[in-house]
Amino acid sequence: MQKLRFPKSLVTGQDQKELTRKAGVFIFFRIAALILGYAFTLVVIKYFGSPVYSMVVLGFTIFTVVSIVGKLGYDVTLTRYVAEAGSGKELLSGLLSRALLRSLLFSGLIALGILLFREAIAVHIFKRPQFTEFLFWTALTFPLWSLVFIFNGLFRGLRKNTLFSFYTAFGRFF
């Protein structure tokens, strides 16, 4: 069996410093987001109670599932094309504008459908009439959250790891 060896450039010198710095930034943002999420949970439960928090969690779940559909896979596609093409402004502008327009339209249509049928969804699907208001606010955020995913793909392709880490960790709180 052959021994696995790492190239020395990965574990010494300038590459090691850059790798450590980028990993440190990502870990910092990740830990900060976890603390913020915990604080958010505590505040909602303390001031509004567990029944409201259950609605918030249900809203976040719908928000996450629908936003995955709303981004139409452009986050992954942009990462690949941008990394391959470099930072040619015309190409980036064209790719980004098409991805943003299509994603906004598609996620906007999903949001509109949920807004129009929020009462039926809350009552007939979830059997919680009080969830109607939460569906309203959740649906309004779909297009924006899809944009966060798309910009994450762009930042990742451009190797702007600090912005990628920031939006990955804190995007949903904005």
Z-matrix of the N, CA and C atoms (Angstrom, degrees):
N
C 1 1.453
C 2 1.527 1 108.96
N 3 1.325 2 115.78 1 132.87
C 4 1.455 3 120.90 2 -176.38
C 5 1.525 4 110.72 3 -85.71
N 6 1.313 5 115.65 4 140.00
C 7 1.452 6 121.86 5 -179.92
C 8 1.526 7 110.78 6 -77.09
N 9 1.305 8 115.31 7 138.26
C 10 1.469 9 120.40 8 177.91
C 11 1.514 10 108.44 9 -81.77
N 12 1.326 11 117.08 10 126.25
C 13 1.466 12 121.33 11 -179.26
C 14 1.520 13 109.39 12 -122.71
N 15 1.293 14 114.76 13 136.64
C 16 1.454 15 120.91 14 176.56
C 17 1.515 16 108.99 15 -92.69
N 18 1.332 17 117.09 16 141.35
C 19 1.464 18 118.80 17 174.87
C 20 1.529 19 109.66 18 -62.38
N 21 1.312 20 116.68 19 141.85
C 22 1.460 21 120.44 20 -177.74
C 23 1.527 22 112.76 21 -60.02
N 24 1.342 23 117.32 22 -29.77
C 25 1.463 24 119.79 23 -177.80
C 26 1.527 25 112.41 24 -65.53
N 27 1.328 26 117.37 25 -19.79
C 28 1.459 27 119.45 26 178.71
C 29 1.517 28 112.67 27 -80.86
N 30 1.292 29 117.56 28 -23.81
C 31 1.457 30 119.77 29 -173.72
C 32 1.525 31 114.01 30 -115.34
N 33 1.306 32 119.11 31 3.01
C 34 1.458 33 120.99 32 179.66
C 35 1.519 34 110.24 33 -137.20
N 36 1.309 35 115.22 34 160.74
C 37 1.451 36 121.62 35 170.50
C 38 1.514 37 115.67 36 69.50
N 39 1.335 38 114.71 37 -147.73
C 40 1.461 39 122.87 38 -174.23
C 41 1.528 40 112.51 39 -63.84
N 42 1.330 41 117.48 40 -38.17
C 43 1.463 42 120.29 41 179.40
C 44 1.522 43 111.42 42 -61.62
N 45 1.342 44 115.92 43 -39.61
C 46 1.462 45 120.07 44 178.86
C 47 1.519 46 110.94 45 -64.71
N 48 1.312 47 117.48 46 -41.08
C 49 1.468 48 121.27 47 178.45
C 50 1.521 49 111.09 48 -62.86
N 51 1.327 50 116.21 49 -45.20
C 52 1.466 51 120.22 50 -179.81
C 53 1.522 52 111.15 51 -65.58
N 54 1.324 53 116.81 52 -43.85
C 55 1.458 54 121.29 53 178.70
C 56 1.524 55 110.89 54 -61.56
N 57 1.299 56 117.22 55 -44.59
C 58 1.467 57 122.01 56 179.37
C 59 1.519 58 111.02 57 -64.63
N 60 1.322 59 117.38 58 -42.63
C 61 1.466 60 121.01 59 -179.48
C 62 1.527 61 110.77 60 -64.11
N 63 1.324 62 117.16 61 -47.33
C 64 1.466 63 120.46 62 -178.78
C 65 1.524 64 111.63 63 -66.08
N 66 1.312 65 116.98 64 -40.75
C 67 1.467 66 119.83 65 177.14
C 68 1.523 67 110.26 66 -65.67
N 69 1.322 68 116.96 67 -38.46
C 70 1.460 69 121.07 68 178.82
C 71 1.517 70 112.31 69 -63.44
N 72 1.323 71 116.77 70 -41.58
C 73 1.470 72 120.90 71 178.15
C 74 1.524 73 109.88 72 -63.57
N 75 1.325 74 116.87 73 -45.03
C 76 1.458 75 120.68 74 -179.76
C 77 1.527 76 110.84 75 -62.68
N 78 1.321 77 117.20 76 -44.76
C 79 1.470 78 120.91 77 179.58
C 80 1.520 79 110.59 78 -64.43
N 81 1.333 80 117.22 79 -40.62
C 82 1.461 81 120.40 80 178.36
C 83 1.532 82 111.05 81 -59.44
N 84 1.327 83 116.47 82 -49.64
C 85 1.465 84 120.01 83 179.83
C 86 1.526 85 111.32 84 -63.71
N 87 1.310 86 116.91 85 -36.87
C 88 1.462 87 120.74 86 -179.92
C 89 1.532 88 110.92 87 -64.97
N 90 1.330 89 116.43 88 -45.83
C 91 1.468 90 120.99 89 179.62
C 92 1.521 91 110.19 90 -66.23
N 93 1.329 92 117.01 91 -42.61
C 94 1.464 93 120.40 92 178.09
C 95 1.530 94 111.00 93 -60.92
N 96 1.322 95 117.25 94 -39.99
C 97 1.472 96 120.54 95 178.61
C 98 1.524 97 111.12 96 -66.98
N 99 1.310 98 117.51 97 -38.32
C 100 1.465 99 120.25 98 177.07
C 101 1.532 100 110.83 99 -63.71
N 102 1.319 101 116.55 100 -41.46
C 103 1.465 102 120.61 101 178.07
C 104 1.530 103 110.11 102 -65.40
N 105 1.319 104 116.91 103 -42.61
C 106 1.458 105 120.93 104 177.54
C 107 1.531 106 111.06 105 -62.86
N 108 1.326 107 117.18 106 -41.51
C 109 1.460 108 120.87 107 177.15
C 110 1.516 109 111.96 108 -62.93
N 111 1.309 110 116.29 109 -40.75
C 112 1.465 111 120.55 110 177.56
C 113 1.521 112 110.60 111 -64.79
N 114 1.332 113 116.80 112 -44.18
C 115 1.471 114 120.80 113 178.37
C 116 1.528 115 110.57 114 -62.43
N 117 1.322 116 117.07 115 -41.04
C 118 1.460 117 121.48 116 177.59
C 119 1.530 118 110.47 117 -59.12
N 120 1.328 119 116.05 118 -45.66
C 121 1.464 120 120.66 119 178.47
C 122 1.524 121 111.05 120 -60.10
N 123 1.319 122 116.76 121 -46.31
C 124 1.461 123 120.34 122 179.82
C 125 1.523 124 112.29 123 -61.11
N 126 1.328 125 117.07 124 -43.80
C 127 1.464 126 121.08 125 -178.74
C 128 1.531 127 110.72 126 -64.32
N 129 1.320 128 116.79 127 -46.29
C 130 1.466 129 119.67 128 -178.62
C 131 1.528 130 110.41 129 -63.19
N 132 1.322 131 117.30 130 -45.34
C 133 1.470 132 119.80 131 -178.87
C 134 1.528 133 110.94 132 -67.18
N 135 1.323 134 117.13 133 -41.11
C 136 1.477 135 119.95 134 -177.42
C 137 1.527 136 112.07 135 -66.69
N 138 1.328 137 116.87 136 -43.68
C 139 1.464 138 119.67 137 -174.04
C 140 1.531 139 114.50 138 -93.33
N 141 1.338 140 117.10 139 -22.34
C 142 1.461 141 119.03 140 -175.86
C 143 1.523 142 113.65 141 -122.23
N 144 1.324 143 118.12 142 -17.63
C 145 1.456 144 121.45 143 177.24
C 146 1.517 145 113.75 144 93.10
N 147 1.321 146 113.94 145 166.36
C 148 1.464 147 119.69 146 -178.03
C 149 1.517 148 114.59 147 -65.98
N 150 1.337 149 119.97 148 -34.88
C 151 1.472 150 117.62 149 178.35
C 152 1.535 151 112.87 150 -60.54
N 153 1.320 152 116.35 151 -39.14
C 154 1.466 153 119.32 152 177.79
C 155 1.523 154 109.88 153 -69.44
N 156 1.333 155 116.13 154 -39.43
C 157 1.468 156 118.35 155 179.45
C 158 1.526 157 110.88 156 -62.69
N 159 1.326 158 117.86 157 -35.92
C 160 1.466 159 119.54 158 177.58
C 161 1.526 160 110.83 159 -63.19
N 162 1.334 161 117.19 160 -35.53
C 163 1.468 162 120.69 161 176.60
C 164 1.540 163 110.67 162 -68.09
N 165 1.331 164 115.85 163 -38.88
C 166 1.466 165 120.47 164 178.56
C 167 1.528 166 109.89 165 -63.17
N 168 1.307 167 117.10 166 -44.63
C 169 1.468 168 120.84 167 179.40
C 170 1.527 169 110.72 168 -63.88
N 171 1.317 170 116.81 169 -42.48
C 172 1.463 171 120.27 170 177.00
C 173 1.534 172 110.49 171 -62.14
N 174 1.327 173 116.51 172 -41.84
C 175 1.462 174 120.91 173 176.43
C 176 1.518 175 111.88 174 -61.81
N 177 1.356 176 117.33 175 -43.51
C 178 1.465 177 121.22 176 177.90
C 179 1.525 178 111.17 177 -62.77
N 180 1.315 179 116.91 178 -36.70
C 181 1.465 180 120.08 179 179.55
C 182 1.525 181 110.95 180 -65.55
N 183 1.319 182 116.13 181 -47.43
C 184 1.470 183 119.80 182 177.58
C 185 1.523 184 109.88 183 -62.23
N 186 1.301 185 116.02 184 -43.44
C 187 1.458 186 123.75 185 178.25
C 188 1.531 187 110.69 186 -54.98
N 189 1.322 188 117.45 187 -46.62
C 190 1.461 189 121.90 188 -178.57
C 191 1.524 190 111.45 189 -66.84
N 192 1.315 191 117.12 190 -46.22
C 193 1.466 192 120.90 191 -177.89
C 194 1.525 193 111.12 192 -65.02
N 195 1.317 194 117.02 193 -48.01
C 196 1.466 195 120.16 194 -177.53
C 197 1.533 196 111.42 195 -68.40
N 198 1.326 197 117.79 196 -35.00
C 199 1.459 198 118.92 197 -179.81
C 200 1.525 199 111.65 198 -69.56
N 201 1.314 200 117.69 199 -26.98
C 202 1.467 201 120.40 200 174.67
C 203 1.525 202 109.43 201 -64.36
N 204 1.307 203 116.30 202 -41.18
C 205 1.465 204 120.92 203 177.73
C 206 1.531 205 109.71 204 -69.47
N 207 1.339 206 117.23 205 -40.19
C 208 1.458 207 122.08 206 -174.85
C 209 1.509 208 115.41 207 -66.43
N 210 1.312 209 117.64 208 -24.44
C 211 1.468 210 118.65 209 -179.27
C 212 1.525 211 112.58 210 -80.79
N 213 1.335 212 116.79 211 -11.69
C 214 1.467 213 123.60 212 174.43
C 215 1.534 214 114.30 213 56.47
N 216 1.314 215 118.07 214 22.01
C 217 1.461 216 121.38 215 179.33
C 218 1.511 217 114.68 216 78.05
N 219 1.337 218 117.27 217 5.84
C 220 1.462 219 120.18 218 -177.96
C 221 1.519 220 112.75 219 -68.63
N 222 1.314 221 118.43 220 -25.05
C 223 1.460 222 119.69 221 179.23
C 224 1.525 223 111.03 222 -62.74
N 225 1.324 224 117.32 223 -45.00
C 226 1.459 225 121.97 224 179.84
C 227 1.529 226 110.48 225 -71.79
N 228 1.318 227 116.49 226 -41.91
C 229 1.462 228 120.93 227 -179.84
C 230 1.524 229 111.32 228 -62.87
N 231 1.322 230 116.26 229 -45.23
C 232 1.463 231 119.32 230 179.11
C 233 1.519 232 111.56 231 -62.18
N 234 1.312 233 117.34 232 -39.41
C 235 1.465 234 120.15 233 179.23
C 236 1.523 235 109.67 234 -57.59
N 237 1.309 236 116.47 235 -47.82
C 238 1.461 237 120.23 236 -177.53
C 239 1.528 238 112.19 237 -66.19
N 240 1.340 239 116.50 238 -49.96
C 241 1.466 240 119.25 239 -177.53
C 242 1.516 241 112.83 240 -65.85
N 243 1.303 242 117.20 241 -39.26
C 244 1.462 243 120.24 242 -179.52
C 245 1.523 244 110.18 243 -68.48
N 246 1.325 245 117.42 244 -40.98
C 247 1.464 246 120.33 245 178.74
C 248 1.527 247 111.00 246 -64.52
N 249 1.333 248 117.06 247 -36.32
C 250 1.465 249 120.46 248 179.64
C 251 1.523 250 111.80 249 -76.17
N 252 1.324 251 117.14 250 -39.93
C 253 1.460 252 120.94 251 -173.48
C 254 1.521 253 113.16 252 -85.17
N 255 1.305 254 118.04 253 -14.23
C 256 1.451 255 119.57 254 -175.10
C 257 1.515 256 109.53 255 80.64
N 258 1.288 257 115.86 256 -149.72
C 259 1.463 258 118.56 257 -175.20
C 260 1.528 259 111.98 258 -115.47
N 261 1.331 260 118.12 259 41.31
C 262 1.455 261 120.98 260 174.03
C 263 1.516 262 109.72 261 -63.64
N 264 1.335 263 116.46 262 118.30
C 265 1.464 264 120.59 263 -171.02
C 266 1.522 265 113.29 264 -61.46
N 267 1.299 266 118.63 265 -39.24
C 268 1.466 267 120.24 266 -178.63
C 269 1.515 268 111.49 267 -66.57
N 270 1.325 269 116.15 268 -45.76
C 271 1.460 270 120.36 269 179.75
C 272 1.531 271 110.61 270 -63.74
N 273 1.336 272 116.07 271 -46.37
C 274 1.470 273 120.00 272 179.38
C 275 1.518 274 111.29 273 -61.63
N 276 1.311 275 115.71 274 -42.37
C 277 1.460 276 120.11 275 -179.21
C 278 1.527 277 110.96 276 -62.69
N 279 1.319 278 116.69 277 -43.97
C 280 1.461 279 120.59 278 179.80
C 281 1.519 280 112.60 279 -66.22
N 282 1.329 281 115.88 280 -45.93
C 283 1.468 282 119.87 281 179.20
C 284 1.526 283 110.84 282 -63.02
N 285 1.310 284 116.07 283 -45.95
C 286 1.459 285 120.19 284 -176.83
C 287 1.525 286 111.53 285 -66.95
N 288 1.318 287 117.50 286 -43.02
C 289 1.471 288 119.17 287 -178.39
C 290 1.531 289 111.23 288 -65.08
N 291 1.330 290 117.90 289 -40.66
C 292 1.469 291 119.97 290 177.59
C 293 1.530 292 111.02 291 -64.89
N 294 1.313 293 116.12 292 -44.18
C 295 1.473 294 119.95 293 -179.64
C 296 1.527 295 110.37 294 -63.29
N 297 1.311 296 117.05 295 -44.11
C 298 1.470 297 120.33 296 -179.02
C 299 1.526 298 111.59 297 -65.23
N 300 1.314 299 116.49 298 -45.71
C 301 1.461 300 120.41 299 -178.59
C 302 1.529 301 111.30 300 -62.20
N 303 1.316 302 116.32 301 -49.96
C 304 1.469 303 119.57 302 -178.43
C 305 1.531 304 111.82 303 -64.48
N 306 1.311 305 116.31 304 -42.16
C 307 1.458 306 119.52 305 -179.81
C 308 1.526 307 111.63 306 -67.38
N 309 1.324 308 116.61 307 -41.16
C 310 1.470 309 119.70 308 177.53
C 311 1.521 310 111.26 309 -62.18
N 312 1.324 311 116.61 310 -43.65
C 313 1.463 312 119.87 311 179.02
C 314 1.527 313 111.50 312 -63.61
N 315 1.324 314 116.44 313 -48.11
C 316 1.460 315 119.97 314 -177.14
C 317 1.528 316 111.65 315 -66.22
N 318 1.333 317 117.05 316 -48.94
C 319 1.464 318 119.04 317 179.99
C 320 1.524 319 110.86 318 -68.78
N 321 1.332 320 117.35 319 -29.70
C 322 1.463 321 120.87 320 175.00
C 323 1.522 322 111.93 321 -65.57
N 324 1.327 323 116.35 322 -39.58
C 325 1.468 324 119.99 323 176.32
C 326 1.534 325 111.61 324 -65.29
N 327 1.316 326 116.13 325 -41.02
C 328 1.469 327 119.51 326 176.66
C 329 1.527 328 109.59 327 -62.50
N 330 1.328 329 116.62 328 -45.47
C 331 1.471 330 121.28 329 179.62
C 332 1.528 331 110.35 330 -61.25
N 333 1.314 332 116.77 331 -42.92
C 334 1.466 333 120.55 332 179.12
C 335 1.529 334 110.90 333 -61.53
N 336 1.328 335 116.59 334 -43.43
C 337 1.464 336 120.44 335 177.49
C 338 1.521 337 112.14 336 -60.36
N 339 1.312 338 115.70 337 -42.42
C 340 1.473 339 118.83 338 178.90
C 341 1.518 340 110.60 339 -69.21
N 342 1.325 341 117.20 340 -38.15
C 343 1.467 342 120.02 341 177.93
C 344 1.527 343 111.28 342 -62.96
N 345 1.312 344 116.61 343 -42.89
C 346 1.460 345 120.33 344 -178.50
C 347 1.527 346 112.91 345 -69.07
N 348 1.320 347 116.20 346 -34.92
C 349 1.461 348 120.60 347 -176.06
C 350 1.527 349 112.87 348 -111.03
N 351 1.317 350 117.75 349 21.70
C 352 1.458 351 120.57 350 -175.19
C 353 1.528 352 113.17 351 -61.82
N 354 1.316 353 116.61 352 -37.17
C 355 1.466 354 118.50 353 -179.63
C 356 1.529 355 110.77 354 -68.02
N 357 1.308 356 116.57 355 -42.95
C 358 1.468 357 120.20 356 178.55
C 359 1.528 358 110.61 357 -65.02
N 360 1.324 359 116.62 358 -39.88
C 361 1.465 360 120.56 359 178.52
C 362 1.520 361 110.49 360 -63.55
N 363 1.334 362 116.46 361 -46.25
C 364 1.464 363 120.96 362 -178.19
C 365 1.523 364 111.91 363 -64.61
N 366 1.325 365 116.08 364 -42.27
C 367 1.469 366 119.67 365 -174.96
C 368 1.520 367 112.00 366 -81.67
N 369 1.337 368 117.75 367 -48.41
C 370 1.463 369 120.49 368 -171.51
C 371 1.533 370 113.62 369 -86.53
N 372 1.305 371 117.40 370 -35.16
C 373 1.467 372 119.08 371 -178.45
C 374 1.526 373 110.95 372 -88.09
N 375 1.346 374 116.68 373 -51.25
C 376 1.466 375 119.75 374 -175.67
C 377 1.529 376 113.58 375 -95.11
N 378 1.306 377 116.43 376 -12.03
C 379 1.475 378 122.18 377 179.65
C 380 1.532 379 111.65 378 56.88
N 381 1.330 380 114.97 379 39.27
C 382 1.459 381 122.23 380 178.62
C 383 1.525 382 108.84 381 -139.14
N 384 1.310 383 118.38 382 92.17
C 385 1.462 384 120.67 383 -178.33
C 386 1.529 385 113.21 384 -59.05
N 387 1.325 386 117.04 385 -30.99
C 388 1.460 387 120.50 386 -179.74
C 389 1.536 388 112.17 387 -68.73
N 390 1.333 389 117.42 388 -11.77
C 391 1.460 390 122.00 389 179.64
C 392 1.533 391 112.00 390 -76.82
N 393 1.330 392 117.73 391 -11.19
C 394 1.473 393 122.16 392 -178.40
C 395 1.521 394 111.70 393 -55.66
N 396 1.325 395 117.38 394 -46.47
C 397 1.471 396 120.96 395 -179.17
C 398 1.530 397 111.46 396 -65.64
N 399 1.318 398 117.26 397 -38.11
C 400 1.457 399 120.59 398 178.80
C 401 1.524 400 111.04 399 -66.50
N 402 1.331 401 116.47 400 -36.48
C 403 1.467 402 119.95 401 176.58
C 404 1.519 403 111.55 402 -63.75
N 405 1.333 404 116.50 403 -35.84
C 406 1.459 405 120.54 404 178.06
C 407 1.532 406 110.38 405 -58.84
N 408 1.328 407 116.21 406 -53.03
C 409 1.469 408 120.28 407 -177.29
C 410 1.525 409 111.91 408 -69.74
N 411 1.303 410 116.96 409 -33.65
C 412 1.467 411 120.61 410 178.25
C 413 1.529 412 110.43 411 -65.87
N 414 1.323 413 116.65 412 -44.90
C 415 1.475 414 120.44 413 -178.31
C 416 1.524 415 111.90 414 -63.43
N 417 1.321 416 117.07 415 -34.84
C 418 1.466 417 119.49 416 179.82
C 419 1.528 418 112.61 417 -63.64
N 420 1.316 419 117.05 418 -24.32
C 421 1.467 420 119.77 419 -176.84
C 422 1.531 421 114.25 420 -89.09
N 423 1.323 422 119.22 421 -12.08
C 424 1.468 423 120.82 422 -176.64
C 425 1.526 424 113.51 423 -54.05
N 426 1.325 425 118.83 424 -53.15
C 427 1.464 426 117.69 425 -178.12
C 428 1.532 427 113.03 426 -60.82
N 429 1.324 428 116.56 427 -38.42
C 430 1.467 429 119.51 428 -179.59
C 431 1.523 430 111.74 429 -66.93
N 432 1.305 431 116.65 430 -40.31
C 433 1.463 432 120.06 431 -179.67
C 434 1.524 433 110.64 432 -68.37
N 435 1.314 434 117.62 433 -34.43
C 436 1.466 435 120.28 434 175.42
C 437 1.527 436 110.22 435 -63.16
N 438 1.321 437 116.33 436 -37.66
C 439 1.468 438 120.27 437 176.98
C 440 1.524 439 111.18 438 -64.34
N 441 1.311 440 117.28 439 -39.73
C 442 1.467 441 120.44 440 178.28
C 443 1.524 442 109.66 441 -60.12
N 444 1.336 443 117.53 442 -43.54
C 445 1.462 444 120.79 443 177.68
C 446 1.524 445 111.40 444 -61.16
N 447 1.318 446 116.92 445 -43.64
C 448 1.463 447 120.45 446 -178.31
C 449 1.522 448 110.97 447 -65.58
N 450 1.319 449 117.05 448 -43.50
C 451 1.462 450 119.48 449 177.91
C 452 1.530 451 111.00 450 -66.56
N 453 1.322 452 117.22 451 -31.54
C 454 1.464 453 119.59 452 174.09
C 455 1.519 454 110.94 453 -60.47
N 456 1.327 455 116.61 454 -43.75
C 457 1.458 456 120.45 455 177.29
C 458 1.516 457 111.82 456 -61.85
N 459 1.326 458 115.86 457 -40.47
C 460 1.462 459 120.67 458 178.18
C 461 1.524 460 110.91 459 -64.11
N 462 1.323 461 117.23 460 -48.24
C 463 1.466 462 121.01 461 -179.54
C 464 1.530 463 111.31 462 -62.10
N 465 1.312 464 115.63 463 -38.47
C 466 1.459 465 119.02 464 179.65
C 467 1.527 466 110.61 465 -66.36
N 468 1.333 467 116.81 466 -42.66
C 469 1.467 468 120.51 467 178.66
C 470 1.515 469 112.70 468 -65.31
N 471 1.333 470 116.63 469 -33.59
C 472 1.473 471 121.17 470 178.63
C 473 1.528 472 112.03 471 -82.69
N 474 1.312 473 116.23 472 -0.37
C 475 1.467 474 123.76 473 -178.74
C 476 1.532 475 111.98 474 62.09
N 477 1.308 476 115.23 475 36.23
C 478 1.464 477 121.28 476 174.62
C 479 1.530 478 106.80 477 -96.97
N 480 1.318 479 114.01 478 75.87
C 481 1.456 480 120.81 479 -170.41
C 482 1.527 481 113.45 480 -66.76
N 483 1.316 482 117.64 481 -31.22
C 484 1.462 483 119.29 482 179.62
C 485 1.527 484 110.14 483 -65.73
N 486 1.327 485 117.51 484 -46.28
C 487 1.464 486 120.50 485 177.39
C 488 1.526 487 111.00 486 -64.71
N 489 1.333 488 116.72 487 -41.93
C 490 1.459 489 120.40 488 177.85
C 491 1.527 490 110.40 489 -59.06
N 492 1.316 491 117.01 490 -47.03
C 493 1.469 492 121.01 491 -179.47
C 494 1.521 493 111.58 492 -63.49
N 495 1.327 494 116.15 493 -41.37
C 496 1.463 495 120.73 494 -178.60
C 497 1.532 496 110.66 495 -62.52
N 498 1.322 497 116.64 496 -51.16
C 499 1.466 498 120.02 497 -177.98
C 500 1.527 499 112.42 498 -69.12
N 501 1.333 500 117.24 499 -32.37
C 502 1.456 501 119.77 500 176.95
C 503 1.520 502 110.35 501 -65.04
N 504 1.325 503 115.83 502 -42.50
C 505 1.459 504 120.33 503 -175.73
C 506 1.539 505 112.59 504 -79.01
N 507 1.346 506 116.82 505 -43.34
C 508 1.462 507 120.11 506 -170.80
C 509 1.516 508 114.64 507 -108.18
N 510 1.325 509 118.74 508 -5.44
C 511 1.461 510 121.08 509 -173.87
C 512 1.512 511 115.63 510 -52.96
N 513 1.302 512 116.99 511 -43.05
C 514 1.472 513 118.99 512 -176.31
C 515 1.515 514 112.89 513 -70.21
N 516 1.330 515 117.33 514 -22.72
C 517 1.467 516 119.20 515 179.46
C 518 1.525 517 111.66 516 -78.77
N 519 1.318 518 116.66 517 -18.89
C 520 1.469 519 118.88 518 177.91
C 521 1.510 520 109.78 519 -86.31
